[in-house]
């Protein structure tokens, strides 16, 4: 048993029970359906803003790009303009590809010792694939959920729903993104549990968001296909949240505790977000190794807030000690005679 | 490097996106739809299943009906009270709920559900019989 994932797992289960019991047995629908979601959104917006602003304020005195290609140099050596960009446009391309296709993760390698003792480095793409599947499925699920927050539902949202239900199997029609999301999260979590090296570097705050997001996907799938809930009542509540005109409490009471568990998970995720590793959502845009031009050799970068430092140059040093240096037989740049001639 | 201006601009765009549903619905009221029961439905008094169940599970019941009729040739459904029904969307469901626009569609549109039942099942079977 590993406390890091067991505690995270238990925390998620306890969170669900809090919301489920809180609504089904205690009747706190207002708390879990309205007050907590608002509080969570507020924490998310303010926390996210403060975190990014703290990054904006921190000093970046020089460029620290990491490179994966030939820098621009002599005219007959072909530079790699995307991996080692020297123009802002190329940096934009590198950032775009990084954000959209996770190229840094694509370069993931695994070191292996062969039978004869030689060491090899192989591409290890499963993490990259899992991350891609996870992020895109989550994004689709997120956009699809706008149907609960917009009335009338705009055509693009409906289009995404139709595409997501493209294979039209099951009833209600199965959304592929939900299945992919749950599977990818499960893979990313099990990877941390079963690969010893990865388990060694995994902390509770790596496991907790994975279990929490799995909880969100799981309760969502449960509500849609198995333990059915009152969808019109739910939309009345969610529309109430975004228009500040809430439905009567009978409607709130009519919604299953499963939904409040789902909503509570999402609230916890939102409130936890600004204080966790999940801030890579904002952080990726500010990665100094990715978003700076690699022209450190072509251009001299002076720290903009450098103040004038009093320096004592070698020439001045030699002026101070020239006679003693010559006496001791040390080589000097300017001979005694030249220095004397200059003085006159 | 001082990119505070760019960072603030990006942050503002992000936060507007996150709170987008609030802006989109600004000044709009979107009450939950009121469904209208037809005279036949009112007269019948009860549906095939109790109200709460039929509300959340009608699509799965219809799916089971379809499979039972098409694959097993069985057409009679007996509910918990022992009442018998013909397993048919057009002849049983839409017989009482003859007002599809005011009954079925209102919730379906509200929840952005697009059931493919009506791809084949005609809107009002009575009207088309004549």
Interface residues (C-beta under 8 A of the other chain):
Chain A: X41 X44 X45 X48 X49 X52 X53 X55 X56 X57 X60 X63 X146 X147 X149 X150 X151 X152 X153 X157 X158 X161 X162 X168 X171 X172 X228 X229 X230 X231 X232 X233 X235 X236 X239 X242 X243 X245 X247 X251 X282 X285 X286 X292 X304
Chain B: X1 X2 X3 X4 X7 X8 X10 X11 X14 X15 X18 X19 X21 X22 X24 X25 X28 X29 X30 X31 X32 X33 X52 X55 X56 X57 X59 X60 X63 X107 X109 X110 X111 X112 X113 X114 X116
